[in-house]
């Protein structure tokens, strides 16, 4: 049969892409996917203008530290640019083992595994262990990577109110005591800046025999002794089964980690598809993370400066009457309450040379549309002054 040039059949998925309203609005207002043309420390260049970066997760400022840069450069010279393979087959290298051993020792864990993306590490911490028939207790405000891990596990999931031990208790009291349970929480919630009520939540998990998984991507490097994280901050290392997180924040690299007992990490390496089938962490990124981890232990001034900047910044926002959602960390939201208000505020900051990120529902709860900002140890006093002026201007534009 001859193909008709006038065939009216359409590919539904192509039509969906062409007609998607959310994509059209993103392209029209352009709040995301901005490609920086240059960067030096906390200064980035966008569309020919130098701006202060106020939404990076480089909490300790190590991404431009000379020792981290030199470590990454040296690793490429020795190992090349990539392992070009997955860890179970041809991708494992001694630098992976060295980083894993260093992270495990720092966190007080028996073993650790590193992945090429934090998303993979955190997802595998759930999907690699929970299975159909198990019960997962999940904080409603978990990151997308944890929800993807939950979905892939095929386990039953029960949500409890954000950071609410009382609600968790009510859910646990109705659960089948014979069912294997997993409690999934975060140490620091990146959108809200909230520190988990870990002592109460973990005690409940322990009482009801839950396997507890903690995503500490935004607590690692920020809380605890030398930045050991939320678990160390509360001295609960013996009550958490798995700690996972990212190498792309305080460790100024890319990739992620999962740390636990030897038994749990070897089980992960046997059963986690995210671990088995993903390419290994690149040499330069492993070396950068290793160097940053060393700096966390030998140069405490960076963590000290981070908290000096954080306290000053939060006080500045409060003096302007801005809602910071009771944050207690360098991850600082500015809640505006509607996408229109958030867009205007974000645009005003951009106009004054401060780059931030707008987060709107459904990425945040309805009525919590916000500007997501983050403080770094690299921000100077002069930059914080300029940020304060930009914030005051944005408030007047609201």
N, C-alpha and C positions, 0 to 999 in steps of 0.2 A: 504494500500500500504506500503510495507516495505521501511524503510529509507535506502538510499544508502550511503555507506561509501565513495563513490566517487562523491557525490553530489558537483557540481562545483559552485553552487550558493554562492555568497558572500554577507555579510552584508556591504552595502555601507558606513555606518557611521564608522564601524570598519576599513575599508580600508582607509577611509579619515584620521583617527587618525594615522594609521601606516605609511602613506605616506606623512604626512604633512611636507613640506619643512621648514617652519618657526620653527616648533618644533625641527626638526633634527638639525637646525643651533643653536638654543638655547642650546640644550644639548651638542653640540660639543664645543661651545665657553664658555658656562656656565657663562654668565654675571649676571644672575638673580637667585632668590630663594636660596641665600646663608644663611645657618642656623648658626647663631652665637652660639658658645659653652659656652660663658660667657660674662657678661657685668658688668662694674662698671663705672658709669658716662659716659664719652665720649670714654672710652676704651672698645673695644669688642675683643673677641678672635675668630679667624677663622682659622680652620685647624692648631690649636696649636700655632698660632702667635697672639700676641697682636697688635691691630691696632687702629688708631684714627677714630672714626665714624664722617664722614663729610657729611652725607646725611640724618640725622634724622630730623624729624619735631618737636623735643622737644626744641622749640625755647627758652623757659625760663629756661630749665633745671630742671623742677619740677618732672620728673619721678623718680629721686633719692632723692628728698627732704624728710627729715625725717617725716615732718608733713603729707605729702601726703601718704607716705608708712604706717604710723601709722593709718591714717583715713581708708585706704583700709582694713588693717588688722582688725581693730575694727568692721567694717561693716560686714565682713564675720562671725565674732564671734556672732554678734547679729542676722543677717538676713540669714545666710547660704550662699551658693555659687551662687544660682540662684533663680529667682522668678518662673521659669518653666512655664511661660505663657505670653500671650499677654496682653497689657494694658487694652483693653476693657473688658476682661473677668476676669481672676484670677491674672494678673500680676502686677497690680498697687500697689505701696507701698508709704508710706508717704515720704520716702527719694527721690522718683521721684518728688513729689510736692515741696519739699524743694529746690531741685536743680533748678527746673523750675522757682520757684519764685525768687531765687537768680540771675539767669541768666537774667530774664526779668527786674528786678530792675537795674542790672548793665548796661544793654543795653538801658534802658529808654523805655521799651516796656510794654504793658499791660499784655501780656501772653507769654508762651513759652511751647514747647513740646520737650521732649528728646527721641531719638531713640537709639537702640542698635548698630547702625553703622552710621557714617557720610554720607556714600553713600545713605542710606535710607532717612536721613533727607533732603539732598540736592535734591535727586530725587523727593521726595514727595512735595517739595516746588513748583515744576512745575506741576507734574502729578496730584497732589491733587487739583489743582485749574483751570488750563487751560483745555479746552475740544474741541471737534470737532466743527469747525466753528469759533473758536477764531484765532487770529493771534499772533504768538510769534516772537519777534525781538531778535535775538541771536547773540552775539559776536562770530566770527568764531573760536576763540581759547578757547571756554568753555571746562570745564572738562567733562570727560565721563559720570559722574553721572548726570550732567545737560542734556546732549544729550539723555540719557536714559529716563529722565523725560519728555523731549520734545516728544520723540517718543511714549511713552505710553499715552500721553495726546490726541493724534490724532488731535491736532491743526495744522493749517497751519504754516509753519516756514519760515521766511525770515532772512538770515544771513547778517550781516554787517561787514565790515573790522575791524580787531582787534583794539579795543580802539580808534575808529575813529568816532567822533560825526558828522562830515560832511557826511560820508557815511550813518550813521543812519538817519540823516535828510532826505536824498534823498529817502531812503526806506519808511520812514513815510509819506512823502509828496504824495506818490502814493497809500497809503493804504486807504481802505474804512473807512471813519470816523464813520460809524455805527457799525463796527465790534469791539468786545471786544479785547483789546490788552494787551499783557504781554511783558515787557522788562526784559531780563535775562542777567545778567552780573556778573562778579566776582570783589571782592575788590582788591585782589592781585592775579595775575595769577602765579600759582606755577611753571610752567616750565620757564617762562620768567622773573619772579620777578617784572613784571610791576605793578604799582599802577594804578587802573582805573582812567580815566579822569571823575571822578564821577560828579563834578558840571555841566559839559556840557551835559553829557549823561542823568543825572537825570532831568535836566531842559527840555530837549527834551521830555523825557518820560512824564513829568508833562504836558507839552504843548499839547501833543497828547493823554492825558487821559490813559496812560499806567499803568497797575498794575506792579510795579517794584519789582523784586526778586534779591537779592544780596547774592551770595555765598561768605562769608567772612572767609572761613576756614583758609587762610594764612594771613589774616589781623588781625583777633582776637588775642589779646595777644601781637601784634607787633606794631600796629599803634594806635593813639588816646590816650586820657587820661587813664592812668593806663592799656592801652592795650584794650580799648573798641572797637577798630577796625577802619576800613576805613570810615564808616559812621560818626563816632565821629570825626575822623581826619579832615573831611571836614565840620563838623557841619551840617549834612543833615538828621538828624534823622526823621524829619517830612516829608521828601520827599520819603522815602523808605517804601514800604508796608510790605515786608518780608525780614528778615535777617536770613540766615541759615549758618551752619558751622559744624565743627568737634570738638569733645572733645579729639581727639587723638594727638593734636599738642601742643599748648601752655597749654592746661589743663591736659596734661600728663595722659590721660585715654584712653578709647575707647568709641565710640558712637557719636551722633551728636545732633544738636538742630535746631529748627525753632522758631523764635520769631516774634511776630506781635501784632495786636490788639486782643482782646478777641474774636471778631466775626470771624476773619480769623483762629485763632487756633482751635476754636470749630468746624468750618467748616472742617478743616483738619482732626480732630478726627472723624468726621462723614463720610467723603468721601475718604480719602486716604487709599488705600489698603496697602501701605507700612507701614502705621501707625497701621491699624487695625489688620493685620495678622502677624506682626513680634513680636518676643519675646521681653519682656521688658529688659531694661538696667540692668545689674547685680549690686548687692549691692556694691561690692568693687569698681566698676568703677564709679558709681554715687558718692560715698564718695570721691574717689580720685579727681574727677572733682570739687566737692564742695570745697575741701581743697585747690586745686590749685587756684580756683577763689578767695578765701579768701586771699591767698598769693599775688595775683596780686594787691590787694588793700592795703596790709599792709607791703609788702617788695618790694618797688620800685627799689631797687638796681639791681634786676635781669633784668628788662627791660633796665635799664641804661647800664648794662654790655653787654647785647645783641647788642646794637647799637655801643658801643665802639668796640666790636669784628667785627661787620659787616663792619664798616668803614675801619678798619685796613685790613681786609681780601680782600675787593674789591680793595683797593689801591694796595695791594700786587699783585693781579692778573693783574691789569692794568700795573704795572711796568714791568711785564713779557710779555706785549704785547698781553694778552689774551682777547678775545671778551666775555664780560659779558652781552651782549644783552641789555645794558642800564638799568640793574636792579637797583632798588632803595630800595630793601628790603633784609632781611637775606636769602631769597631764591635766590641763585646765580647760574645761568647757565654758563657753559664754552662752548661756541659754537665752534665746530671744523669743521663742514660743511659736513662731510661724515662719514658713519658708520665705515669705516676702520680707519680713524683718531681718531674717538671717542674710538674705541676699543683699539687702541695702547696707547692712553693717559690714559684710565681707567686702563689698565694692568700695566702701568708704576707706577701709583699711588699706586696700590695694592702691587706692588713689594716693594715700599718704606714704606708700612705700613699705607696707608691712604685709607679708604673704601669710595667709592662714588657709584653713580648709573649712568649707561649709558642710555640715551634716544635717540632713533633713529626714523626716519620716519617709519610708519605714526603717531607715538605718538607725533611727532613734525613736523612742515612744512618741505618739501623737502629742503635740503641744510642747515638745522638748527640742524643737528645731534649734540648732546651735552652731556656733563657730568653735571648731576644735583647735585649740592652741597647745603648745608644749614648750616648756622652758628648757634651756640647755645651760650647762656650765660654761659654754663658750660665749654666751651673751655678756657683753660689757655693760658697765653702768651707763655709759652714754647711749647704748642701744636701748636699754630699758627706759631711759628718759624719752627717746624718740617714740618708742612703743606707747608710752603713757600719753604723749601728745596725740598720737594717731587714734588711740582709744577714746580720748576726750572728743576729738573731732567726729568720730563715728557715732558717739552717743548723741551729739547735737543733730546728726543727720537722721536719727531714728524717727 
